[in-house]
Amino acid sequence: MATRRPINPSRRIPESGAAPFLSTARSRAPSYRSIALIILGALFVIGFFYRRQGTFGNPTALNRVEGDFSCTFEVEHAIPILKKAYGDSMHKVLHVGPDTCSIVSRLKREKEIEAFGIEPYDIEDADLSCKRLVRRGLVRVADIKFPLPYRAKSFSLVIVSDSLDYLSPKYLNKTLPELARVSSNGLVIFTGYPRHKKARAVDKAKYGRPAKLRSTTWWVRLFVQMSLEENEIPAKKFEHATEKRSYTPQCQIFHLKSYQ
């Protein structure tokens, strides 16, 4: 990003009132420089704003600004807070959701975390780094409407983002128990609020149906019906960490216990 250069405060319009653009060539050049500096300063402020929001230079985040909200981006942003909340329970993590390669790559940069992922949708357009993760067996492409290809309690923590928004209640009743089955210390679900814009034509083409964004009440009622209890201790630690960092999640986040 270009660094901001201070604007010379000593430059003033002459008291004669003559417009700068009608002056001589010698006085015209500094005026152009001043305008250029003002434009650079404006770009600096805009860049600083987006960086503070965690969106500068991140295509997924820029999509969020434009209305295509991604809870997978929210997961990436929340990883340090999840570490504080779950501690050693994050030693072996499975992420389930679109763009899982980005989450697996991010988790692999953390010490003492084994990271794996399930991509529920086609990855033909994935980059080379993502395809390398698939070849190494760290990321699998699997339809989460069917049993997951893992033994019970294979992972200490399972994190899910976006993908549940595309499932009907019929398939949620099958998928949620599977996610809880393969985790040993908890299940964290990131899902969009009803106010988020996700129901686009491209979603239907890729995911088979538009996203169905449900309310908190709807989700809690479903969890109760499926005997999925709140994981209270890490939930409180997560809440405390978000307050300490002045971080306001943009997605609904549910902390659930694994099946015993």
C-alpha positions as CSV (number, residue, x, y, z in Angstrom):
1,M,0.0,0.0,0.0
2,A,1.3,3.5,-0.8
3,T,2.4,5.4,2.2
4,R,0.8,8.7,2.9
5,R,2.9,11.8,2.2
6,P,2.1,15.0,4.2
7,I,0.4,17.8,2.3
8,N,2.4,21.0,2.4
9,P,0.3,23.4,4.6
10,S,2.2,26.4,3.3
11,R,0.5,26.3,-0.1
12,R,-2.3,28.8,-0.3
13,I,-4.3,30.4,-3.1
14,P,-2.8,33.9,-3.8
15,E,-4.7,36.8,-2.2
16,S,-5.2,38.2,-5.7
17,G,-7.9,35.5,-6.2
18,A,-6.4,34.2,-9.4
19,A,-7.4,30.6,-10.1
20,P,-4.4,28.2,-9.9
21,F,-5.2,26.6,-13.3
22,L,-4.9,30.0,-14.9
23,S,-1.4,30.7,-13.5
24,T,2.0,30.3,-15.1
25,A,3.5,26.9,-15.8
26,R,5.7,27.2,-12.8
27,S,2.8,27.5,-10.4
28,R,0.7,24.9,-12.2
29,A,3.0,22.0,-11.3
30,P,2.7,22.3,-7.5
31,S,-1.1,22.4,-7.9
32,Y,-1.1,19.1,-9.7
33,R,1.2,17.6,-7.1
34,S,-1.2,18.8,-4.3
35,I,-4.1,17.1,-6.1
36,A,-2.1,13.9,-6.5
37,L,-1.2,13.9,-2.8
38,I,-4.9,14.4,-1.9
39,I,-5.9,11.5,-4.0
40,L,-3.1,9.3,-2.5
41,G,-4.2,10.4,1.0
42,A,-7.8,9.4,0.2
43,L,-6.7,6.0,-1.1
44,F,-4.7,5.5,2.1
45,V,-7.7,6.2,4.3
46,I,-9.9,3.9,2.3
47,G,-7.2,1.1,2.5
48,F,-6.8,1.7,6.2
49,F,-10.5,1.3,6.7
50,Y,-10.7,-2.0,4.8
51,R,-7.7,-3.3,6.6
52,R,-9.3,-2.5,10.0
53,Q,-12.3,-4.4,8.8
54,G,-10.1,-7.4,7.8
55,T,-11.2,-7.0,4.2
56,F,-8.4,-5.4,2.3
57,G,-6.8,-7.6,-0.3
58,N,-9.1,-10.6,0.4
59,P,-11.4,-11.5,-2.4
60,T,-13.7,-13.4,-0.1
61,A,-14.0,-10.5,2.2
62,L,-14.6,-8.1,-0.7
63,N,-17.5,-10.3,-1.7
64,R,-18.8,-9.9,1.8
65,V,-18.8,-6.1,1.4
66,E,-20.7,-6.4,-1.9
67,G,-23.3,-8.6,-0.3
68,D,-22.1,-12.2,-1.0
69,F,-21.6,-13.0,2.6
70,S,-19.2,-15.9,3.6
71,C,-19.1,-17.5,7.0
72,T,-16.0,-19.4,5.9
73,F,-14.2,-16.1,5.9
74,E,-15.6,-15.6,9.4
75,V,-14.0,-18.9,10.5
76,E,-10.6,-17.8,9.3
77,H,-10.9,-14.6,11.2
78,A,-12.1,-16.4,14.4
79,I,-9.3,-19.0,14.5
80,P,-7.2,-17.2,17.2
81,I,-10.4,-16.8,19.4
82,L,-11.3,-20.5,18.9
83,K,-7.9,-21.5,20.1
84,K,-8.4,-19.5,23.3
85,A,-11.8,-21.1,23.8
86,Y,-10.9,-24.7,23.0
87,G,-7.2,-24.9,23.9
88,D,-5.9,-28.4,23.5
89,S,-9.2,-29.5,22.1
90,M,-8.0,-28.1,18.7
91,H,-5.2,-30.5,18.2
92,K,-7.0,-32.3,15.4
93,V,-9.6,-30.2,13.5
94,L,-11.9,-31.0,10.7
95,H,-13.4,-28.1,8.8
96,V,-16.5,-28.8,6.6
97,G,-17.7,-26.2,4.1
98,P,-17.1,-24.4,0.9
99,D,-13.5,-23.1,0.3
100,T,-12.3,-25.5,3.0
101,C,-8.8,-25.5,1.5
102,S,-8.3,-21.9,2.7
103,I,-9.3,-22.9,6.3
104,V,-7.0,-26.0,6.2
105,S,-4.1,-23.9,5.0
106,R,-4.8,-21.3,7.7
107,L,-5.0,-23.9,10.5
108,K,-1.8,-25.6,9.3
109,R,0.1,-22.4,10.1
110,E,-0.9,-22.9,13.8
111,K,1.4,-24.9,16.0
112,E,0.3,-28.3,17.2
113,I,-2.8,-28.4,15.0
114,E,-3.6,-31.2,12.5
115,A,-6.0,-29.8,10.0
116,F,-8.3,-31.7,7.6
117,G,-11.2,-30.6,5.4
118,I,-14.3,-31.7,3.6
119,E,-15.3,-29.8,0.5
120,P,-19.0,-30.6,-0.1
121,Y,-19.0,-29.2,-3.6
122,D,-17.1,-29.4,-6.9
123,I,-13.5,-28.1,-6.8
124,E,-12.7,-28.1,-10.6
125,D,-11.9,-24.4,-10.4
126,A,-9.7,-24.8,-7.3
127,D,-6.1,-23.5,-7.4
128,L,-3.0,-25.7,-7.4
129,S,-2.4,-25.4,-3.6
130,C,-5.9,-26.7,-2.9
131,K,-5.5,-29.6,-5.3
132,R,-2.2,-30.5,-3.6
133,L,-4.2,-30.7,-0.3
134,V,-6.6,-33.1,-2.0
135,R,-3.8,-35.3,-3.3
136,R,-2.2,-35.5,0.2
137,G,-5.6,-36.6,1.6
138,L,-5.9,-33.6,3.9
139,V,-9.0,-32.4,2.0
140,R,-11.7,-34.7,0.7
141,V,-14.6,-33.9,-1.7
142,A,-17.7,-35.5,-0.2
143,D,-21.5,-35.1,-0.2
144,I,-22.3,-34.3,3.4
145,K,-25.9,-35.5,2.9
146,F,-24.5,-39.1,3.3
147,P,-22.3,-40.7,6.0
148,L,-18.9,-39.1,6.5
149,P,-15.9,-41.2,5.5
150,Y,-14.4,-41.2,9.1
151,R,-14.6,-43.4,12.2
152,A,-16.4,-42.1,15.3
153,K,-14.5,-39.4,17.3
154,S,-11.8,-39.1,14.6
155,F,-11.4,-35.4,15.3
156,S,-11.1,-33.4,18.5
157,L,-13.1,-30.5,17.0
158,V,-15.3,-30.2,14.0
159,I,-16.0,-26.7,12.5
160,V,-18.7,-26.2,9.9
161,S,-19.4,-23.1,7.9
162,D,-22.0,-22.2,5.2
163,S,-22.7,-25.7,4.0
164,L,-25.6,-26.4,6.4
165,D,-27.4,-23.3,4.9
166,Y,-27.9,-25.3,1.7
167,L,-29.5,-28.4,3.3
168,S,-33.2,-29.0,3.8
169,P,-34.4,-30.2,7.3
170,K,-34.6,-33.7,5.8
171,Y,-30.8,-33.8,5.3
172,L,-29.9,-31.7,8.3
173,N,-31.5,-34.5,10.4
174,K,-28.9,-36.9,8.9
175,T,-25.9,-34.6,8.6
176,L,-25.8,-33.0,12.1
177,P,-25.6,-36.4,13.9
178,E,-22.8,-37.4,11.5
179,L,-20.8,-34.2,12.3
180,A,-21.3,-34.8,16.0
181,R,-20.3,-38.5,15.6
182,V,-16.9,-37.8,14.2
183,S,-16.0,-35.2,16.8
184,S,-14.8,-35.9,20.4
185,N,-14.7,-32.5,22.1
186,G,-17.2,-30.4,20.3
187,L,-18.9,-29.1,17.2
188,V,-18.8,-25.4,16.1
189,I,-21.3,-24.2,13.6
190,F,-21.0,-20.9,11.7
191,T,-24.2,-20.0,9.8
192,G,-25.5,-16.9,8.2
193,Y,-28.2,-14.6,9.7
194,P,-31.4,-14.2,7.7
195,R,-30.4,-10.6,6.9
196,H,-27.4,-11.8,4.8
197,K,-27.7,-11.9,1.1
198,K,-26.8,-15.4,-0.3
199,A,-29.6,-16.6,-2.5
200,R,-28.0,-16.0,-5.9
201,A,-28.3,-17.8,-9.2
202,V,-24.7,-19.0,-9.0
203,D,-25.4,-20.6,-5.6
204,K,-28.3,-22.6,-7.0
205,A,-26.1,-23.7,-10.0
206,K,-23.3,-24.8,-7.7
207,Y,-25.1,-26.0,-4.6
208,G,-28.3,-27.3,-6.1
209,R,-30.5,-24.8,-4.2
210,P,-30.4,-21.3,-2.8
211,A,-29.2,-20.8,0.7
212,K,-31.9,-21.0,3.4
213,L,-30.8,-18.7,6.2
214,R,-32.5,-19.5,9.5
215,S,-33.0,-17.7,12.7
216,T,-31.3,-18.5,16.0
217,T,-34.6,-19.8,17.4
218,W,-35.0,-22.1,14.5
219,W,-31.5,-23.6,15.0
220,V,-31.9,-24.0,18.7
221,R,-35.2,-25.8,18.3
222,L,-33.5,-28.2,15.9
223,F,-30.6,-28.8,18.2
224,V,-32.9,-29.6,21.1
225,Q,-34.9,-32.1,18.9
226,M,-31.6,-33.8,18.0
227,S,-30.4,-33.9,21.6
228,L,-27.4,-31.7,20.8
229,E,-26.5,-29.7,23.9
230,E,-24.7,-26.4,24.1
231,N,-21.0,-26.7,24.9
232,E,-21.2,-24.1,27.7
233,I,-17.5,-23.8,28.9
234,P,-15.9,-23.1,25.5
235,A,-18.9,-21.0,24.5
236,K,-18.4,-18.7,27.5
237,K,-14.6,-18.5,26.8
238,F,-15.3,-17.7,23.2
239,E,-17.7,-14.9,24.2
240,H,-15.2,-13.5,26.7
241,A,-12.4,-13.5,24.1
242,T,-14.6,-11.7,21.5
243,E,-15.4,-9.0,24.1
244,K,-11.8,-8.6,25.0
245,R,-10.8,-8.2,21.3
246,S,-13.8,-6.0,20.6
247,Y,-14.7,-8.5,17.9
248,T,-18.3,-8.8,16.8
249,P,-19.0,-12.0,14.8
250,Q,-21.0,-11.4,11.7
251,C,-22.3,-15.0,11.6
252,Q,-24.3,-17.0,14.1
253,I,-21.9,-19.3,16.0
254,F,-23.2,-22.3,17.9
255,H,-20.9,-24.4,20.2
256,L,-22.3,-27.9,20.6
257,K,-21.2,-30.9,22.6
258,S,-20.2,-34.1,20.8
259,Y,-22.4,-37.2,21.3
260,Q,-21.1,-39.2,24.2
